[in-house]
Amino acid sequence: MKIVGVTACPSGVAHTYMAAEALKLAGEKYNVKVLIETQGGSGTENPLDPKDIAEADCVIISNDIDIKGIERFKGKPCLKKGVSVLIKQSDQIIKALKDKFE
């Protein structure tokens, strides 16, 4: 299973990266490949490859602020959550998505 996503927060600093790391760690725990693009204070980092987006079972989007390039995910099942929720509930989110899409 593969999940892609984009995290971004209003300040574009700590929470953006904390959410990305929490999702990646939860993916490792549940044997799910998780690729996260961050849109932070340093700009876009780890940009998602169109091939990875096409292969993804679903997309996770932080919805604290507008995400650049949201149109890339058209037609994909998307889960939108705030960055704080992604940090606190990453295990539950990844497990629920794995249960739903596998």
C-alpha positions in Angstrom: 0.0 0.0 0.0 1.2 3.5 -0.8 0.0 6.8 0.7 1.2 10.2 -0.5 0.5 13.5 1.1 1.4 17.2 1.6 1.8 18.9 5.0 1.9 22.7 5.5 1.1 24.9 8.4 0.6 28.7 8.6 4.1 29.4 9.8 5.6 26.7 7.7 8.1 25.6 10.3 8.0 23.0 13.0 4.5 21.5 12.6 4.8 21.0 8.9 7.8 18.7 9.5 6.5 17.1 12.7 3.3 16.0 10.8 5.4 14.6 7.9 7.6 12.7 10.3 4.7 11.3 12.4 3.0 10.0 9.2 6.2 8.4 7.9 6.8 6.7 11.3 3.2 5.4 11.4 3.7 4.1 7.9 6.7 2.1 9.0 4.8 0.7 11.9 2.0 -0.5 9.7 4.1 -1.5 6.7 2.7 1.3 4.5 4.8 3.3 2.2 4.2 6.9 3.1 5.7 9.7 0.9 5.1 13.3 2.2 5.9 16.6 0.5 6.4 19.5 2.9 5.4 23.0 1.9 7.2 25.0 4.7 9.2 28.1 5.3 11.9 26.8 3.1 9.5 26.3 0.2 8.5 22.9 -1.2 10.7 20.0 -0.1 10.5 16.3 -1.1 8.2 17.1 -4.1 6.0 14.2 -4.9 6.7 12.4 -8.2 3.7 12.1 -10.5 4.3 8.4 -10.7 4.0 8.0 -6.9 0.8 10.0 -7.0 -0.6 7.8 -9.7 0.3 4.7 -7.7 -1.0 6.0 -4.4 -4.1 4.4 -2.9 -5.0 7.7 -1.2 -3.7 11.2 -0.4 -3.4 12.9 3.0 -3.6 16.7 2.8 -3.1 19.1 5.8 -5.8 21.7 5.5 -4.5 24.4 7.8 -3.6 26.5 4.8 -4.0 26.2 1.0 -1.7 23.6 -0.6 0.2 24.4 -3.8 -0.5 22.0 -6.6 -3.7 20.5 -5.1 -4.9 19.7 -8.6 -2.3 16.9 -8.9 -4.6 14.8 -6.7 -7.8 15.1 -8.7 -9.7 11.8 -8.7 -7.7 10.3 -5.8 -9.4 9.6 -2.4 -8.2 12.4 -0.1 -8.2 12.7 3.6 -8.0 16.3 4.9 -6.9 16.9 8.4 -5.2 19.8 10.3 -1.5 19.5 11.0 -2.0 19.1 14.7 -4.4 16.2 14.2 -1.9 14.6 11.8 0.8 14.8 14.5 -1.4 13.5 17.3 -3.3 10.8 15.5 -0.9 9.6 12.8 -1.0 6.0 14.0 -4.8 5.9 14.0 -5.0 7.6 10.6 -2.5 5.3 8.9 -4.1 2.2 10.4 -7.6 3.3 9.4 -6.4 4.0 5.8 -4.7 0.7 5.6 -7.8 -1.1 6.8 -9.9 0.7 4.3 -7.7 0.4 1.2 -6.0 -3.0 1.6 
